[in-house]
Amino acid sequence: MSESPESPRRGRTRQLPVFYCPYCGDEELTPHGEDPDGWHCGACLRTWTVHLTGTGVQRP
C-alpha cells in the first residue's frame, strides 16, 4: 500500500517510545488510547500525544 505525497503520515505508525513525562519527569509511562502517539504518565496522571513534525533534513 503506497501513500500519496500529500499524506501527512509517512513511515512508521508509532514513533520510538517516550522515556520521561514532559510535565513531571517521571518514567512510569504507558501507551494511551487508540492514537499510536498517545502516552499516559502513572505518576502525575496526565495524558498527551507526541507528533514528529520534521527532522530538519531537506530532500534533494
Secondary structure, 3 states (H helix, E strand, C coil): CCCCCCCCCCCCCCCCCCCCCCCCCCCCEEECCCCCCEEEECCCCCEEECCCCCCCCCCC
